[in-house]
Amino acid sequence: NQQSWRKEPQPVFQKTDTIFAPGHCSFVQDKNEQNWIIYHAARSSGAGWARQVRAKTFSWKDDGSPDFGQPL
């Protein structure tokens, strides 16, 4: 539903001290109905297209928005 989307003032999934430039994600649900974010991230700061595919589970906040936590 287009009306359920909102723009946040800051990115909801940001780099950490060890994970750089997370982006281009997809969402899947496994057979146990656990939600996963599948994304890519740079191997190091300034790595350009030297990227890795990564995956992690996520949950939902009380307001219905996703809680991705930090990239792993």
C-alpha positions in Angstrom: 0.0 0.0 0.0 1.7 3.2 -1.2 0.1 5.2 1.7 1.9 3.0 4.3 5.4 4.1 3.1 7.1 7.1 4.7 10.5 8.8 4.2 12.7 8.6 7.3 15.1 11.5 8.1 18.0 9.1 8.3 18.8 5.7 6.5 17.2 2.8 8.3 20.1 0.5 7.5 23.5 2.2 7.8 27.2 1.3 7.7 29.1 0.3 10.8 32.8 0.4 11.7 33.2 -2.9 9.8 30.4 -3.1 7.2 30.5 -0.4 4.5 27.8 0.9 2.2 25.1 -1.7 2.6 22.6 -1.4 -0.2 20.3 -2.9 -2.8 18.3 -5.3 -0.7 15.5 -7.8 -1.0 13.3 -9.3 1.6 12.3 -13.0 2.0 10.5 -15.1 4.5 11.7 -18.7 5.3 9.5 -21.7 5.8 9.3 -20.8 9.6 8.0 -17.3 8.6 11.2 -15.6 9.8 11.9 -12.4 7.9 15.3 -11.9 6.2 17.0 -8.9 4.5 19.4 -10.0 1.7 21.8 -7.2 0.8 25.3 -6.4 -0.5 28.0 -4.4 1.2 31.5 -3.3 0.3 34.4 -5.4 1.6 36.2 -2.3 2.9 35.9 1.5 2.9 36.4 2.8 -0.6 36.2 -0.7 -2.1 33.9 0.3 -5.0 32.3 -2.8 -6.5 34.3 -5.3 -4.4 31.1 -6.4 -2.6 29.7 -9.3 -0.7 26.2 -10.7 -0.5 25.0 -10.8 3.1 21.8 -11.8 4.9 20.4 -11.3 8.4 17.0 -11.7 10.1 14.9 -8.7 11.0 11.8 -8.0 13.1 9.1 -5.4 13.3 8.6 -2.5 15.6 5.3 -1.8 17.4 4.5 0.9 14.8 4.7 -1.7 12.0 8.0 -0.5 10.6 10.9 -2.9 10.1 13.7 -3.1 12.6 16.8 -4.1 10.6 19.3 -3.5 13.4 22.8 -3.1 12.2 24.4 -4.8 9.2 26.3 -8.0 10.1 
